[in-house]
Amino acid sequence: MAAPLTQEHQIFLQAMMANRVMLYDNARRMHHEIITSASESGADRKSVSASQAFRLGDDPAPFDRFWSDIARALRFLDLDMRRVKWPEDDKLYLGVVNKQGGETAKLATRLSPEQIALFRVVLDEILRDDRSAERGVDVMAALNTTQSFGTQTQQGAGGNTNDALSLIQDQATSLAKMSKVDKEQTLRRLCVDGWLTQGDDEAGRLRLGVRAFLELRDFLLSNAPQRAKEKWLDMI
């Protein structure tokens, strides 16, 4: 059984829940500020000594133990706290993620069934082969793929219903009815929320965002093309 969370744990968790994902070094800095503030009197907080200042070169082990305690406490909520290295910038990130596909986790996604369906289509396109996994997919090509997806899903309805990301018939029907504008707005939101990232090139290629690597680790490793899987194994 996980030990009760301290006030410092709770403050840190509240900030992480609000942000969902943070750069690992920024999370370390926030942890240092929380712990330092808790150990000082009000008068001393304005003049933190040099020995108490945050340094990136300091041993991260105390911080790793700190957030690991929170991760253990979150398990009964079907949530977790994970650290990954995002292939886009090779930087470490920390995030609060949905561990399972239960109702509690679904509510936390803030995505409608139609938006989840659209994301799944784009995700499949990105994972189609090593080239698309590395370079991403053209945003217009991704939108065109969704136009005929409803019919394709009906023809392949005998798929794995245990997959947490599998599309039910109602989702496929809703996706087919989404307008191009709705899809474009959804893709922009998925980028803002960190599920996807869009390149600055003319094609505006869509690639996997840091939140996808945090939330969908097992799915990505099970479905990624071989070269991408070998690369991601060391990162997520």
Buried (B, 14 or more C-beta within 10 A) or exposed (E): EEEEBBEBBBBBBEBBEEBBBBBBBEBBBBBBBBBBBEEBEEEEEEEBEEEEEBEEEEEBEEBBEBBEBBBBBBEEBBBBBBBBBBBBEEEBBBBBBBBBBEEBBBEBBEBEBBBBBBBBBBBBBBBBEBEBBBBBBBBEBBBEBBEEBBEEBEEEEEEEEEEEBEBEEEBBBBBBEBEEEBBBEBBEBBBEBBBBBBBEEEBBBBBBBBBBBBBBBEBBEEBBBEEBBEBBEEEB
